[in-house]
Amino acid sequence: MTQSPATPLPPPKERRRLREAASLTRAQLASRVGVTSETVRGWETGRSTPRGRKGEKYAKLLNSLGAEAEVTPPHTERRTAAASDRSRTSAGDRSRASGRNRGGRTAVTDQDRTAVADRGRTTVTGRRSVQARAAAPWRPDDAAALTPEQAFDALYAFCSPALVRQTYLLTGRRELAREAVERAFHIAWQRWPEVARDRDPAGWVRAVAYDCALSPWHRFRLRHQHPEPPPSDAFDRALLDTLLKLPPSYRRTLLLYDGVGLGLPETAAETEASSRAAANRLTHAREAVAERLPELADPEVLHWRLVELASIERLRAAKPLVVRRAGERRARFWTRAAIAFTIALIGATALTARTAPTHYEPPVPQGETVQDVPPPIAPGPLSESERKLRSKLRKEEPRGPVRLMPQPG
């Protein structure tokens, strides 16, 4: 029977905060403890409790991270993290340069995973830890220090690079990915009071960007009927082609869970599905990818390949000021268009009410033959000019000799 660790264990939120303060990803911390990243995810969300020797090792590691955070000055910690990032990135680059197999594919090694974790999880895929730091400017203690423009610019500068790359994996189109992200931020700026009070502003914008990118109306646009140049690597082309062949809901669920790193409840909520439906979509999507690319049967390997596929594309978003002003111009244009349409509709209604007839005039029936007597032939209905002439003749006084009229006897 396993017992809880003797070392005091902090609550789930504090566990995640200590890991983020040490600039560690779930995979890095899991490798130190000797478990999987999914196990660490369960420990940090409170779905499971660390037990046994692994739990004791995990508790000691968290306590050491807390002690280091108290002792290490902030500027020293930033320099140390930056130096470790550069060293891990260079090691990963050398590993990828020497890890090409005979088929021209890149071997995913431990050093490669570590480098991609430092470079991809924070700047490409937007993990939940990064999103928590992105939501920091909207905490109540900082709300008075930032203007709405500054808060929006901070959110855009943090989320847009990773969000463009994620949207590219959804659509396979670079220009469409940029347009979808900019459109999402236009909507966010129009509804900024709601977005600023949201618990996860980055998730709010991400959901809108995914909806814009997966809109079925894009198929009717002429420039989106021609395919864009695929990635240069053959394995990356196969992976992107496999993703695009998945149904949009499966593709979105796979990207949120295995690419972004959301939990199953968060993925189900963002895709507007139940947890069971999200789990089924994720299972079928993984099976479809593994059927075509057996190397990606492991979810952890699939995550690293998604990170690399997104990071190789040089996708840049516009400046925050440009996006904010474009959103304001778009809002002014549609507001004026709505006002002009309303005025035109009111004018047309008033004109119709002014010129419409006020009473019903039945049509003249056709003549019928009665006892073999044909109907009298009479002129047809008078035209407008003939009616005016008749009314004029009736109003004028008769001239000349008065016509003799028979008088009754």
Order of alpha helices (4+ residues) and beta strands (2+ residues): alpha-alpha-alpha-alpha-alpha-alpha-alpha-alpha-alpha-alpha-alpha-alpha-alpha-alpha-alpha-alpha-alpha-alpha-alpha
